[in-house]
Amino acid sequence: MSGTKPGKTGAIADEKLVAEVVAALAFNEAGLIPAIAQQYDSGEVLMLAWMNAEAVRETLQAGRACYWSRSRGQLWRKGESSGHVQQLVEFRYDCDRDAVLLVVDQTGPACHTERPNCFFHAVRDGSVRIISEPRPQD
């Protein structure tokens, strides 16, 4: 995947466009839509999370990834406590409008396990293998 290096942080959509995008999306019966985060320059898939309409609005308005935490029942601003933020480069949605792709510039590890991404379990050669280790703690 080729990507243009992200420029300044901040909103990538005005209020009218944000409303148009939110209205176009097909949220599930719980009011959520799956969101895949992908690193803009390498194409690496970082994580899967969920967004509600408010998280979509905030992501587009702030230019930083915001998700819906199903376990906590509240907005989850990626990197708010860890500092491992995802600056939004591009917001995409699929043909059925029922899944979104956040093309981001990830700061630090994307996974709460301190790994570069959340997809570190791989089925290979007849077994499950761990293919990345956590980042060493400072």
C-alpha positions, 0 to 999 in steps of 0.5 A, a space after each residue: 500500500 502506498 500512502 502519503 505521509 500524513 500532514 498536520 493533525 486535526 479534522 479531515 471533514 467538516 460538519 456537513 461531510 461528517 453528517 453525510 458519512 455517518 448517515 451513509 454507514 450501516 450500523 448493526 442492531 447495537 448501533 456499532 460498525 466494525 473498524 479495521 485500523 491499517 498503517 498508512 505506509 506499510 499496509 500492516 493491519 493493526 487491529 479491529 475495534 468497534 465504532 458507534 456514530 459518536 466515535 465516527 464523528 469524533 474520529 473525523 472531526 479530531 483526526 485521531 482514532 476514537 472507538 467504542 469500548 463494548 466492555 466499558 460502554 464508553 468512547 475509547 480514544 486510542 492512546 489516551 492513556 498509553 500515548 499510542 495514538 492513531 492519527 487518521 490519514 484516511 477514512 474509508 468504508 466498504 461497498 455495503 457500508 457496514 465496515 470501516 477502514 481507518 488508514 492511520 499513522 500509529 504511534 507505538 504499539 497498536 495492541 494492548 499487549 505492547 505488540 505492533 499489532 493485535 494479530 500475532 497468533 498465526 496458524 502455521 505448519 499445523 500449530 498456532 504460533 506467536 509471531 511477535 513479541 511485546 515491545 520491551 518496557 522502558 
